[in-house]
Amino acid sequence: MQQAGVQPRSQTAQPPRALFTRRKIILAGVILAALLAYAWVWFARPANIRDLSVGNRLAHSGLMASWKAGDIIVLLRHAERCDRSTRSCMAAENGITLHGAAVATQLGTVFSTLGLANTDVLASDTLRTQQTAQLAFKPQTATVQHWLFKCSGDVLGQALGQKTAQRNLALVTHSECFDRLERQMGITETTRNPYANALFIRVGSDGHKPRILGFMHAKNWRLASLAPAA
C-alpha cells in the first residue's frame, strides 16, 4: 500500500548517472561533428596561390612545359604608373614611369626566353598597359580590349573565349582583374599584386579545369631559374 503523498517512481525514469552519461555522449557527438565540419572546410578550400620564386617551385610547377605547349594564360599587371609616383614619366603622365619601363623591359627578356612565337597579347585601353605590353612582349603587338580595364562579370570565361588552342594568351591588365579572377576560381585569400606581377593559369586541352600554377613578382625573376626540373 502506498503511503499518502508519495508518488510512485516512473518505470521509465533513468538513474542520474545514466542520464549524465547520455548527455556526455551527445555533447561528444556534437563536438566531433563540429571538428569534422571544420576539417572539411579547411582541407576542401582552395590552397593559397603559390609564389613561384620560392625554392624550386618554378622549375617543378610545369610552367615551362605548359608554356611550350601553348596552354598558359598569364595575367600581367602594368608597370609602375606615373600619375601615382614621384619618378619621371616614360612619356605622358597617364602612362608608366621610366623605372616601370626598365622593369617591363627586364620582363621582356624573361618572356623572350620562354618564347613568344605561340603567344597572343591583349591589353586594356589604357596607356600604362599598352606601354607595358610593348616592352614586355616585344615583338608581339597587343590587341586593345576594353573589358581588361575593370574586368567585371565572367573574367575567366572572357579569357577562355579569347584563347586559341595551343597558343598562350597574355593579358596585360590591372589589379582589379587579378582579384576578380582569383575569387572566381575559388581563391578566398587573394594575393597582393604589385606592379608588373604575373599570374600563370594552366588551361590544358585534356579537359581538366583551368588551374592557377602560381605568381611571380617582377623583382624575383632574376632569382629564378627558367630551366625545367630534371
C-alpha positions in Angstrom: 0.0 0.0 0.0 1.3 3.4 -1.0 1.8 6.0 1.7 -0.2 9.2 1.4 1.6 12.0 -0.5 4.3 9.7 -2.0 4.3 9.4 -5.8 5.2 6.1 -7.4 8.6 6.1 -9.3 8.2 6.1 -13.0 9.1 2.8 -14.6 10.9 4.8 -17.4 12.9 7.3 -15.4 16.6 7.0 -15.8 19.1 7.0 -12.9 21.0 10.3 -12.6 24.3 8.6 -13.5 22.9 7.1 -16.8 21.3 10.5 -17.7 24.7 12.2 -17.1 26.5 9.7 -19.3 23.9 10.1 -22.1 24.4 13.9 -22.1 28.2 13.4 -22.3 27.8 11.2 -25.3 25.6 13.7 -27.1 28.0 16.5 -26.3 30.9 14.5 -27.6 29.0 13.8 -30.8 28.3 17.5 -31.3 31.9 18.4 -30.8 33.1 15.6 -33.1 30.6 16.8 -35.8 31.9 20.4 -35.5 35.5 19.2 -35.8 34.7 17.2 -38.9 32.9 20.1 -40.4 35.9 22.4 -39.7 38.3 19.9 -41.1 36.3 19.5 -44.3 36.2 23.3 -44.8 40.0 23.5 -44.1 41.1 20.8 -46.5 38.4 21.3 -49.2 39.1 25.0 -49.6 41.4 26.1 -52.5 45.0 26.4 -51.5 46.6 29.8 -51.5 48.3 30.8 -54.7 52.0 29.7 -54.7 54.8 32.1 -55.1 56.9 30.5 -57.8 60.0 32.3 -56.7 60.3 30.2 -53.6 62.7 27.3 -53.8 62.4 25.2 -56.9 58.7 25.8 -57.4 59.1 27.5 -60.8 61.0 24.5 -62.1 58.5 22.0 -60.7 55.4 23.9 -61.5 55.2 22.6 -65.1 55.1 26.2 -66.4 57.8 25.8 -69.0 56.3 22.7 -70.5 52.8 24.2 -70.4 54.1 27.4 -72.0 55.8 25.4 -74.8 52.5 23.6 -75.4 50.6 26.9 -75.6 48.5 26.0 -72.5 49.0 29.2 -70.4 47.0 32.3 -69.7 49.2 34.9 -68.0 47.9 38.0 -66.4 50.5 40.7 -66.1 49.7 43.9 -64.2 51.0 47.0 -65.8 54.3 48.5 -64.6 54.5 51.5 -62.2 52.0 54.2 -63.2 53.4 57.7 -63.4 50.4 59.7 -62.0 50.9 57.9 -58.7 54.6 58.2 -58.5 57.3 60.9 -57.9 59.5 59.2 -60.6 59.9 60.6 -64.1 57.4 59.5 -66.7 58.3 57.4 -69.7 56.1 59.7 -71.8 52.7 61.0 -70.8 51.7 61.2 -67.2 48.9 58.7 -67.6 51.5 56.1 -68.7 54.3 54.3 -66.8 57.4 55.7 -65.2 60.9 55.3 -66.6 61.5 52.9 -63.7 58.5 50.9 -64.7 59.7 50.9 -68.3 63.0 49.4 -67.1 61.1 46.7 -65.2 58.9 45.9 -68.2 62.0 45.7 -70.4 63.5 43.1 -68.0 60.3 41.2 -68.2 60.7 41.2 -71.9 63.9 39.2 -71.5 62.0 36.7 -69.4 59.2 36.2 -71.9 61.6 36.2 -74.8 63.4 33.3 -73.1 60.1 31.5 -72.6 59.3 32.1 -76.3 56.6 34.3 -77.9 56.1 32.7 -81.2 52.9 31.0 -80.0 51.6 33.8 -77.7 48.8 36.3 -78.3 48.8 39.5 -76.3 45.8 41.6 -75.2 45.9 44.9 -73.2 43.3 47.2 -71.7 42.6 50.5 -73.3 44.9 52.5 -71.0 48.3 53.9 -71.9 50.1 52.2 -69.0 49.0 48.7 -70.0 49.9 49.3 -73.7 53.3 50.6 -72.8 53.9 47.6 -70.5 52.8 45.2 -73.2 55.0 46.8 -75.8 58.1 46.4 -73.7 57.3 43.0 -72.0 56.1 41.1 -75.1 58.1 42.7 -77.9 58.0 42.0 -80.8 54.3 40.9 -80.3 51.7 43.7 -80.8 49.0 43.9 -78.2 45.3 43.9 -79.2 43.4 46.5 -77.2 40.3 45.3 -75.4 38.2 47.4 -73.1 37.0 44.5 -70.8 40.5 44.2 -69.4 40.2 47.6 -67.7 37.6 46.9 -64.9 37.2 43.2 -65.5 33.5 43.0 -64.5 31.5 39.8 -65.0 32.9 36.5 -66.0 36.6 37.3 -66.3 37.7 33.6 -66.6 35.1 33.0 -69.3 36.1 36.0 -71.3 39.8 35.0 -71.1 39.0 31.4 -72.2 36.9 32.8 -75.0 39.9 34.7 -76.3 42.4 31.9 -76.0 43.3 29.8 -79.1 44.2 26.2 -78.6 48.0 25.6 -78.4 48.6 29.3 -78.1 49.4 31.1 -74.9 47.4 34.2 -74.0 49.0 37.2 -72.2 46.6 39.7 -70.7 48.2 43.0 -69.6 45.7 44.4 -67.2 45.0 45.9 -63.7 44.9 44.7 -60.1 41.1 44.5 -60.2 41.3 41.8 -62.8 43.6 39.7 -60.6 41.2 40.0 -57.7 38.1 39.2 -59.7 39.7 36.1 -61.4 41.1 34.7 -58.2 37.8 35.0 -56.4 36.1 33.4 -59.4 38.5 30.5 -59.3 37.7 29.9 -55.6 40.7 31.6 -54.0 39.5 33.2 -50.8 42.8 34.8 -49.8 43.7 36.8 -52.9 47.4 37.6 -53.4 49.0 41.0 -53.3 49.5 42.1 -56.9 52.2 44.8 -57.1 53.2 46.5 -60.4 54.3 44.0 -63.1 53.2 41.0 -61.2 52.5 37.9 -63.3 49.9 35.2 -62.5 50.0 32.0 -64.5 47.0 29.8 -65.2 47.2 26.4 -67.0 44.4 25.8 -69.5 45.1 22.4 -71.0 43.4 20.6 -73.8 42.9 17.5 -71.7 39.5 18.5 -70.4 40.7 19.5 -66.9 39.6 22.7 -65.3 41.9 25.7 -65.5 44.4 25.7 -62.6 46.5 28.5 -61.2 50.1 27.5 -61.2 51.3 30.5 -59.2 52.5 34.0 -59.4 55.9 35.8 -59.8 56.7 39.3 -58.7 58.8 41.2 -61.3 61.7 41.7 -58.9 62.0 37.9 -58.3 62.6 36.8 -61.9 66.3 37.3 -61.6 66.4 34.9 -58.7 64.5 32.1 -60.5 65.8 29.6 -62.9 63.9 29.1 -66.2 65.5 25.7 -66.6 62.9 22.9 -66.3 63.1 20.4 -63.4 65.4 17.4 -64.0 
